[in-house]
Amino acid sequence: MKFKLLLAGSLVAIGAMALLANNINEKEKQRVELTKAPSEAGIVGKEKSEEWAKYYPRQFDSWKKTKEYDTFADMLAKDPALNIAWAGYAFSKDYNSPRGHYYALQDNINTLRTGAPVDAKTGPLPTACWTCKSPDVPRLIEEDGELEYFTGKWAKYGSQIVNSIGCANCHDDKTAQLKVRVPHLDRGLQAAGLKTFEESTHQDKRSLVCAQCHVEYYFKKTEWKDAKGVDKTAMVVTLPWANGIGKEGNAGVEGMIKYYDEIGFADWTHSISKTPMLKAQHPGYEFWKSGIHGQKGVSCADCHMPYTQEGSVKYSDHQVKENPLDSMDQSCMNCHRESESKLRGIVHQKYERKEFLNKVAFDNIGKAHLETGKAMELGATDAELKDIRTLIRHAQFKGDMAVAAHGNYFHAPEETLRLLSSASEDAQEARLLLVKVLAKYGAIDFMAPEFDTKEKAQKLAKVDLAALAAEKMKFKQTLEQEWKKEAKAKGRANPEMYKDADTINDGKSSWNKK
């Protein structure tokens, strides 16, 4: 009897071990399948993230969750002074906080900043404004050549750039390894004296793929001849890193100002103060690199794309967390030993301090523009206003760089506060000089008009929102529909995002809310 019990127990144990071994083998097989190269020939239709789903279903499913980040804040309503700061520039028309990667392309099409073109040759913006929105961009650079891609107006590629930020922006379709497919990043790294993407470590690459887009840049006017000898002008995305970035807690902003001043570059001339202005883009990489996480070697992906585990399979979460505090167990708590509530409190303090200095800085900047406009109206000369305009130009760029990437206050809080303080100081110095100029022309008691609401500020900036919205809607009902039909007919488009070629608006724009 004892022997039979031992035999039965042994058989049960052997069976359990066999099942466990099969389970382990199955999971190991699954893990190997997920990590091997998808195809020696590469993924056909690699610009469509749906094609990658055949090989990387977990990563694709998590990427698709970027669709959940579908809300935004109207930043011009939140910070009315920005309307004055950007008077005469596209950002004074429309500026929202970003949504998820899933929406990047449609938000670029919907925004009033890209205007209402009627054909492939009408403006206002250049083709470069597509660059950070789609994996179709590197495809076009590879097919047409970089200079041809950067030549012409934004509407030129409306029917070809149809897939939002996805797998092919950051991964090689043959090996699935991290890859950069836009030339401007390596040029910027080399200008800054840093290693190129391929020379960098894997951990550095986990941030550099983000630096393809989350950086400060400008459009460098470049004259060239095509194969037929025709003279053309390209507006090439260029990173102003020649004076360095992210060194010892400094994001390199003053170096960028020096760079721009030396080449005499301006994004636009301010419509009120006639100041040659600089517009910061989204310098997340520069600030991350100068902050404590960057200095300690914590990559962008460590916090925004933390690893997750399913059985034996470990993979990076491609939802790209807008706010890592929403998943602190995966991101923050891997390193920090404080409680979640304590860390949240510390971050909130950083945010409140940034908000306070931001309001002070841009209030001074807005008033400096308006006071300069008044001085001009009274007869002040360009010579009298030269130093004032330089101070305004520098003040606004510092302030804009501090807040243009919405996470700067977290990535590099000390640098963000330093730049906002410096921006406020420059703007105040400009206003002190303006007191003398205004007094000279008999306006010693002049006070800048109020701009404490978006409506008041846009009126001062002469932004006709109703007219712009009407023009945009006409574009969406006509030319955009042609783009969608052509993309659908030629099989270029993301099947879900473009499943209905007659869709007019996804309802997520500050000028046409539903």
C-alpha positions as CSV (number, residue, x, y, z in Angstrom):
1,M,0.0,0.0,0.0
2,K,2.8,2.4,0.9
3,F,4.5,1.6,-2.3
4,K,1.4,2.4,-4.3
5,L,1.0,5.7,-2.6
6,L,4.6,6.6,-3.4
7,L,4.2,5.5,-7.0
8,A,1.0,7.6,-7.4
9,G,2.7,10.6,-5.8
10,S,5.7,10.3,-8.1
11,L,3.5,10.1,-11.1
12,V,1.5,13.2,-10.1
13,A,4.8,15.1,-9.5
14,I,6.2,13.9,-12.8
15,G,3.0,15.0,-14.6
16,A,3.1,18.4,-12.9
17,M,6.8,18.8,-13.8
18,A,6.0,17.9,-17.4
19,L,3.2,20.4,-17.6
20,L,5.5,23.1,-16.0
21,A,8.3,22.2,-18.5
22,N,5.9,22.5,-21.4
23,N,4.6,25.8,-20.1
24,I,8.2,27.1,-19.7
25,N,9.1,25.9,-23.2
26,E,6.1,27.5,-24.7
27,K,6.8,30.8,-23.0
28,E,10.5,30.6,-24.0
29,K,9.4,29.9,-27.6
30,Q,7.1,32.9,-27.4
31,R,9.9,35.1,-26.0
32,V,12.2,34.0,-28.8
33,E,9.6,34.7,-31.4
34,L,9.1,38.2,-30.0
35,T,12.8,39.1,-30.0
36,K,13.9,37.7,-33.3
37,A,14.1,39.8,-36.5
38,P,10.8,39.9,-38.2
39,S,12.1,39.4,-41.8
40,E,15.4,39.6,-43.6
41,A,13.7,41.6,-46.3
42,G,12.0,43.9,-43.8
43,I,8.4,44.6,-43.1
44,V,6.3,45.4,-46.2
45,G,4.4,48.6,-45.7
46,K,6.5,49.4,-42.6
47,E,5.0,52.9,-42.3
48,K,1.8,51.4,-41.1
49,S,2.2,50.3,-37.5
50,E,-0.5,47.7,-38.1
51,E,2.0,45.7,-40.2
52,W,4.3,45.6,-37.2
53,A,1.5,44.1,-35.1
54,K,2.0,40.8,-36.9
55,Y,5.4,40.4,-35.2
56,Y,5.0,42.6,-32.1
57,P,1.4,42.3,-30.9
58,R,2.0,43.4,-27.4
59,Q,4.0,46.5,-28.3
60,F,1.4,47.4,-30.9
61,D,-1.5,47.0,-28.5
62,S,0.3,49.3,-26.0
63,W,1.2,51.8,-28.8
64,K,-2.5,51.9,-29.8
65,K,-3.3,53.0,-26.2
66,T,-1.8,56.4,-27.0
67,K,-5.3,56.9,-28.4
68,E,-6.4,57.2,-24.8
69,Y,-4.5,60.4,-24.4
70,D,-7.2,62.3,-26.3
71,T,-7.6,65.5,-24.2
72,F,-5.8,68.8,-24.4
73,A,-5.7,72.2,-22.9
74,D,-6.1,75.4,-24.9
75,M,-2.8,77.0,-23.9
76,L,-3.7,80.4,-25.3
77,A,-6.7,80.5,-23.0
78,K,-4.7,79.2,-20.1
79,D,-1.8,81.7,-20.6
80,P,-3.3,84.7,-22.5
81,A,0.0,86.5,-22.5
82,L,1.2,84.0,-25.1
83,N,-1.2,85.6,-27.6
84,I,0.7,88.8,-27.3
85,A,4.1,87.1,-27.2
86,W,3.4,85.4,-30.6
87,A,1.6,88.2,-32.3
88,G,2.1,88.0,-36.1
89,Y,3.1,84.3,-35.8
90,A,1.1,81.1,-36.4
91,F,1.1,80.2,-32.7
92,S,-1.0,83.2,-31.8
93,K,-3.8,81.6,-33.8
94,D,-3.9,78.2,-32.1
95,Y,-1.8,76.4,-29.6
96,N,-2.9,73.3,-27.6
97,S,-1.1,71.0,-25.2
98,P,-0.2,67.7,-27.0
99,R,-2.3,64.6,-27.2
100,G,-1.0,61.1,-27.7
101,H,1.2,60.0,-30.6
102,Y,-1.9,58.4,-32.2
103,Y,-3.2,61.9,-32.9
104,A,0.0,63.7,-33.8
105,L,-0.7,63.7,-37.5
106,Q,-4.4,64.7,-37.4
107,D,-3.7,67.5,-34.8
108,N,-1.1,68.9,-37.3
109,I,-3.7,68.9,-40.0
110,N,-6.4,70.3,-37.7
111,T,-4.5,73.2,-36.2
112,L,-5.0,76.7,-37.5
113,R,-1.3,77.1,-37.6
114,T,-1.0,75.0,-40.8
115,G,-3.5,77.3,-42.5
116,A,-6.1,76.5,-45.2
117,P,-4.3,75.7,-48.4
118,V,-6.3,75.1,-51.6
119,D,-3.7,73.1,-53.5
120,A,-0.2,71.6,-53.3
121,K,1.5,74.9,-53.8
122,T,-0.3,77.2,-51.4
123,G,1.0,78.0,-47.9
124,P,1.5,79.3,-45.5
125,L,3.9,76.7,-43.9
126,P,6.7,74.7,-45.5
127,T,6.9,70.9,-45.9
128,A,9.2,70.8,-42.9
129,C,6.1,71.1,-40.6
130,W,5.3,67.4,-41.3
131,T,8.7,66.2,-40.1
132,C,7.9,65.1,-36.6
133,K,4.5,63.7,-37.3
134,S,4.8,60.6,-39.3
135,P,6.9,57.6,-40.4
136,D,6.0,58.6,-43.9
137,V,8.5,61.5,-43.6
138,P,11.7,59.4,-43.6
139,R,10.2,57.3,-46.4
140,L,9.8,60.5,-48.5
141,I,13.3,61.7,-47.6
142,E,14.7,58.3,-48.7
143,E,12.6,58.3,-52.0
144,D,12.8,62.0,-53.0
145,G,16.0,63.1,-51.3
146,E,16.3,65.3,-48.3
147,L,16.5,68.6,-50.1
148,E,13.5,67.9,-52.3
149,Y,11.5,66.8,-49.3
150,F,12.2,70.1,-47.6
151,T,11.3,72.1,-50.7
152,G,7.8,73.5,-51.2
153,K,4.8,74.1,-49.1
154,W,3.1,71.9,-46.4
155,A,0.2,70.9,-48.7
156,K,2.6,69.3,-51.1
157,Y,2.6,66.0,-49.2
158,G,-0.9,66.0,-47.9
159,S,-2.0,62.8,-49.5
160,Q,1.3,61.0,-48.8
161,I,1.9,61.7,-45.1
162,V,-1.0,59.7,-43.7
163,N,0.3,57.5,-40.8
164,S,0.8,59.0,-37.4
165,I,4.0,58.5,-35.3
166,G,4.6,54.8,-34.9
167,C,7.0,51.9,-35.0
168,A,9.0,52.8,-38.1
169,N,10.0,56.2,-36.6
170,C,12.2,54.5,-34.1
171,H,12.9,50.9,-35.2
172,D,14.6,49.1,-38.1
173,D,12.1,47.0,-39.9
174,K,14.6,44.2,-40.5
175,T,16.1,43.8,-37.1
176,A,13.7,45.8,-34.8
177,Q,16.7,47.5,-33.3
178,L,16.4,51.2,-32.4
179,K,17.1,53.4,-35.5
180,V,17.0,57.0,-36.5
181,R,15.9,57.7,-40.1
182,V,16.1,61.5,-40.2
183,P,19.5,63.1,-41.0
184,H,19.2,66.2,-39.0
185,L,19.7,64.5,-35.6
186,D,23.2,63.2,-36.4
187,R,24.2,66.6,-37.9
188,G,23.1,68.3,-34.6
189,L,24.9,65.8,-32.4
190,Q,28.1,66.2,-34.5
191,A,27.7,70.0,-34.3
192,A,27.5,69.7,-30.5
193,G,30.6,67.5,-30.4
194,L,28.6,64.5,-29.3
195,K,28.5,60.9,-30.6
196,T,26.3,60.1,-33.5
197,F,23.3,57.8,-33.0
198,E,25.1,54.7,-34.1
199,E,28.2,55.5,-32.0
200,S,26.0,55.8,-28.9
201,T,25.2,53.2,-26.3
202,H,21.9,51.4,-26.3
203,Q,20.8,53.3,-23.2
204,D,21.6,56.6,-24.9
205,K,19.7,55.5,-28.0
206,R,16.6,55.0,-25.8
207,S,16.6,58.8,-25.5
208,L,18.0,59.7,-28.8
209,V,15.1,58.2,-30.7
210,C,12.9,60.7,-28.8
211,A,15.4,63.5,-29.8
212,Q,14.4,63.1,-33.4
213,C,11.5,65.3,-32.5
214,H,11.5,66.5,-28.9
215,V,14.2,69.2,-29.5
216,E,14.6,72.8,-30.4
217,Y,15.1,73.4,-34.2
218,Y,14.7,75.9,-36.9
219,F,14.2,75.8,-40.7
220,K,17.5,76.6,-42.4
221,K,17.1,78.2,-45.8
222,T,19.2,76.2,-48.2
223,E,19.6,77.0,-51.9
224,W,20.2,74.0,-54.2
225,K,19.8,72.7,-57.8
226,D,17.8,69.6,-58.7
227,A,18.9,67.0,-61.3
228,K,17.6,69.2,-64.1
229,G,19.5,72.2,-62.9
230,V,16.5,74.0,-61.6
231,D,17.2,76.4,-58.7
232,K,15.2,75.5,-55.6
233,T,15.0,76.6,-52.0
234,A,14.7,74.1,-49.2
235,M,13.8,74.9,-45.6
236,V,15.8,72.2,-43.8
237,V,15.2,71.2,-40.2
238,T,18.4,72.1,-38.3
239,L,19.3,71.8,-34.6
240,P,21.1,74.9,-33.2
241,W,23.5,72.9,-31.1
242,A,26.8,74.3,-32.3
243,N,27.5,75.8,-28.9
244,G,26.7,72.7,-27.0
245,I,23.7,71.3,-25.0
246,G,22.9,69.8,-21.7
247,K,26.2,70.5,-19.9
248,E,26.3,70.5,-16.1
249,G,22.7,71.4,-15.6
250,N,22.5,74.0,-18.5
251,A,20.3,73.2,-21.5
252,G,22.5,75.4,-23.7
253,V,19.8,78.1,-24.3
254,E,22.2,81.0,-24.1
255,G,24.4,79.2,-26.6
256,M,21.5,78.8,-28.9
257,I,20.7,82.6,-28.6
258,K,24.4,83.3,-29.5
259,Y,24.1,80.9,-32.5
260,Y,20.9,82.6,-33.8
261,D,22.2,86.1,-33.3
262,E,25.4,85.4,-35.1
263,I,23.6,84.1,-38.2
264,G,21.0,86.8,-38.0
265,F,18.1,84.3,-37.9
266,A,14.5,85.2,-36.9
267,D,11.4,83.0,-37.2
268,W,9.3,86.1,-37.7
269,T,9.0,89.8,-37.1
270,H,6.6,90.6,-34.2
271,S,3.6,92.4,-35.5
272,I,3.3,94.8,-32.5
273,S,6.9,95.6,-31.5
274,K,8.6,94.8,-34.9
275,T,11.1,92.7,-33.0
276,P,12.9,89.9,-34.9
277,M,11.7,86.9,-32.9
278,L,12.7,83.3,-32.1
279,K,10.1,80.6,-31.5
280,A,11.2,77.7,-29.3
281,Q,9.8,74.3,-30.4
282,H,9.7,71.4,-27.9
283,P,13.1,71.1,-26.3
284,G,12.4,68.1,-24.1
285,Y,15.7,66.4,-24.9
286,E,17.9,69.4,-24.1
287,F,16.3,69.9,-20.7
288,W,16.2,66.1,-19.9
289,K,19.9,65.9,-20.7
290,S,20.6,68.9,-18.4
291,G,18.4,67.6,-15.5
292,I,19.2,65.1,-12.8
293,H,17.7,62.1,-14.6
294,G,19.7,62.8,-17.8
295,Q,22.9,63.3,-15.8
296,K,22.3,60.0,-14.0
297,G,21.8,58.1,-17.2
298,V,18.0,57.5,-16.8
299,S,16.6,57.4,-20.3
300,C,13.4,58.9,-21.6
301,A,12.1,55.3,-22.2
302,D,12.8,54.3,-18.6
303,C,10.1,56.6,-17.4
304,H,7.8,57.1,-20.4
305,M,8.0,53.6,-21.8
306,P,8.7,51.4,-18.7
307,Y,9.2,47.7,-19.1
308,T,6.2,45.5,-18.3
309,Q,6.0,41.7,-17.8
310,E,3.5,39.2,-19.2
311,G,4.6,35.7,-17.9
312,S,8.2,35.2,-19.1
313,V,7.8,38.0,-21.7
314,K,9.3,41.4,-20.8
315,Y,8.7,44.3,-23.2
316,S,8.7,48.1,-23.3
317,D,5.3,49.7,-22.9
318,H,4.7,51.7,-26.1
319,Q,1.8,53.7,-24.7
320,V,4.4,56.4,-24.1
321,K,3.2,57.6,-20.7
322,E,2.3,61.3,-20.9
323,N,2.7,61.5,-17.2
324,P,4.9,58.8,-15.6
325,L,3.2,59.6,-12.2
326,D,0.2,57.8,-13.6
327,S,2.2,54.5,-13.4
328,M,4.7,55.2,-10.6
329,D,5.0,51.5,-9.7
330,Q,6.5,50.9,-13.2
331,S,8.6,54.0,-13.4
332,C,9.5,56.0,-10.3
333,M,9.4,53.3,-7.7
334,N,12.1,51.2,-9.5
335,C,14.6,53.8,-8.2
336,H,13.0,56.0,-5.5
337,R,12.4,54.8,-2.0
338,E,10.0,57.6,-0.9
339,S,6.3,57.0,-0.9
340,E,4.3,57.8,-4.0
341,S,2.4,60.6,-2.2
342,K,5.6,62.3,-1.1
343,L,7.0,62.2,-4.7
344,R,3.8,63.5,-6.1
345,G,4.0,66.4,-3.6
346,I,7.5,67.3,-4.6
347,V,6.6,67.3,-8.3
348,H,3.5,69.5,-7.6
349,Q,5.8,72.0,-5.9
350,K,8.0,72.2,-8.9
351,Y,4.9,72.7,-11.1
352,E,3.6,75.5,-8.9
353,R,6.9,77.4,-8.9
354,K,7.2,77.1,-12.7
355,E,3.6,78.4,-13.1
356,F,4.3,81.4,-10.9
357,L,7.5,82.5,-12.7
358,N,6.0,81.7,-16.0
359,K,3.1,84.2,-15.4
360,V,5.5,86.9,-14.2
361,A,7.9,86.5,-17.1
362,F,5.3,86.5,-19.9
363,D,3.4,89.3,-18.3
364,N,6.5,91.4,-18.5
365,I,7.3,90.2,-22.0
366,G,3.8,91.0,-23.3
367,K,3.9,94.5,-21.8
368,A,7.3,95.1,-23.3
369,H,5.9,94.3,-26.7
370,L,2.9,96.6,-26.2
371,E,5.0,99.4,-24.8
372,T,7.4,99.2,-27.7
373,G,4.4,99.3,-30.1
374,K,3.3,102.5,-28.4
375,A,6.7,104.0,-28.6
376,M,6.8,103.3,-32.4
377,E,3.3,104.9,-32.7
378,L,4.7,108.1,-31.1
379,G,7.7,108.3,-33.4
380,A,10.5,106.3,-31.7
381,T,13.2,105.3,-34.2
382,D,14.7,101.8,-34.8
383,A,18.0,103.1,-33.4
384,E,16.3,104.1,-30.1
385,L,14.6,100.7,-29.9
386,K,17.5,98.5,-31.0
387,D,18.7,97.5,-27.5
388,I,15.1,97.2,-26.3
389,R,14.2,94.7,-29.0
390,T,17.3,92.7,-28.4
391,L,16.3,92.3,-24.7
392,I,12.8,91.4,-25.7
393,R,14.0,88.8,-28.3
394,H,16.3,87.2,-25.7
395,A,13.8,87.3,-22.9
396,Q,11.1,85.7,-24.9
397,F,13.3,82.9,-26.2
398,K,14.5,82.0,-22.7
399,G,10.9,82.0,-21.4
400,D,9.6,80.0,-24.4
401,M,12.4,77.4,-24.1
402,A,11.6,77.0,-20.4
403,V,7.9,76.1,-21.1
404,A,7.7,75.0,-24.7
405,A,8.2,71.3,-23.7
406,H,5.5,70.8,-21.1
407,G,7.6,68.5,-18.9
408,N,10.6,70.8,-18.6
409,Y,9.7,71.8,-15.0
410,F,10.1,68.1,-14.1
411,H,13.0,67.2,-16.4
412,A,15.2,70.1,-15.3
413,P,13.4,72.2,-12.6
414,E,16.4,74.4,-11.6
415,E,17.2,75.2,-15.3
416,T,13.5,76.0,-16.0
417,L,13.2,78.4,-13.1
418,R,16.6,79.9,-13.9
419,L,15.5,80.7,-17.5
420,L,12.1,82.1,-16.5
421,S,13.9,84.4,-13.9
422,S,16.4,85.5,-16.5
423,A,13.6,86.1,-19.1
424,S,11.7,88.2,-16.6
425,E,14.9,90.2,-15.8
426,D,15.6,90.9,-19.5
427,A,12.0,91.9,-20.1
428,Q,12.0,94.2,-17.0
429,E,15.2,95.8,-18.2
430,A,13.6,96.4,-21.6
431,R,10.6,98.0,-19.9
432,L,12.9,100.3,-17.8
433,L,14.5,101.5,-21.0
434,L,11.1,102.0,-22.6
435,V,10.1,104.3,-19.7
436,K,12.7,106.8,-20.9
437,V,11.7,106.4,-24.6
438,L,8.0,106.9,-23.8
439,A,8.7,109.9,-21.6
440,K,10.7,111.5,-24.4
441,Y,7.7,111.3,-26.7
442,G,5.3,112.5,-24.0
443,A,3.8,109.3,-22.8
444,I,5.2,109.0,-19.3
445,D,2.0,107.7,-17.9
446,F,1.3,105.1,-20.6
447,M,0.1,101.7,-19.3
448,A,-0.2,98.7,-21.5
449,P,-3.8,97.5,-22.1
450,E,-5.0,94.4,-20.3
451,F,-4.6,91.0,-21.8
452,D,-5.8,88.8,-19.1
453,T,-8.1,86.7,-21.3
454,K,-7.6,85.0,-24.7
455,E,-10.2,87.2,-26.3
456,K,-8.6,90.5,-25.1
457,A,-5.1,89.3,-26.1
458,Q,-6.1,88.1,-29.6
459,K,-7.9,91.3,-30.2
460,L,-4.6,93.2,-29.4
461,A,-2.7,90.7,-31.6
462,K,-5.3,91.2,-34.4
463,V,-6.2,87.5,-34.6
464,D,-9.6,87.0,-36.4
465,L,-10.4,83.6,-35.0
466,A,-13.8,83.3,-36.7
467,A,-12.3,84.0,-40.1
468,L,-9.4,81.6,-39.6
469,A,-11.8,78.9,-38.4
470,A,-14.1,79.3,-41.4
471,E,-11.1,79.1,-43.8
472,K,-9.9,76.0,-42.0
473,M,-13.2,74.2,-42.2
474,K,-13.4,74.9,-45.9
475,F,-10.0,73.3,-46.3
476,K,-11.2,70.3,-44.3
477,Q,-14.3,69.9,-46.5
478,T,-12.4,70.2,-49.7
479,L,-8.6,69.6,-50.1
480,E,-8.2,67.4,-47.0
481,Q,-11.0,65.1,-48.3
482,E,-9.1,64.8,-51.6
483,W,-6.0,63.8,-49.7
484,K,-7.8,61.1,-47.8
485,K,-9.5,59.7,-50.9
486,E,-6.2,59.5,-52.7
487,A,-4.4,57.9,-49.7
488,K,-7.2,55.4,-49.4
489,A,-7.2,54.5,-53.1
490,K,-3.5,54.0,-53.2
491,G,-3.4,51.9,-50.0
492,R,-1.1,54.3,-48.1
493,A,-3.2,55.1,-45.1
494,N,-3.6,53.7,-41.7
495,P,-6.8,51.7,-42.1
496,E,-8.3,52.8,-38.8
497,M,-7.4,56.5,-38.8
498,Y,-8.6,56.9,-42.4
499,K,-11.4,54.4,-42.5
500,D,-13.9,57.1,-43.2
501,A,-12.6,59.5,-46.0
502,D,-15.6,61.8,-45.4
503,T,-14.7,62.6,-41.8
504,I,-14.5,66.3,-41.4
505,N,-13.2,66.7,-37.8
506,D,-12.5,64.4,-34.9
507,G,-13.9,67.1,-32.6
508,K,-10.6,67.8,-30.9
509,S,-9.6,71.3,-31.9
510,S,-9.9,74.5,-29.8
511,W,-11.5,76.3,-32.7
512,N,-14.2,73.7,-33.6
513,K,-15.2,71.9,-30.4
514,K,-18.0,69.3,-30.5
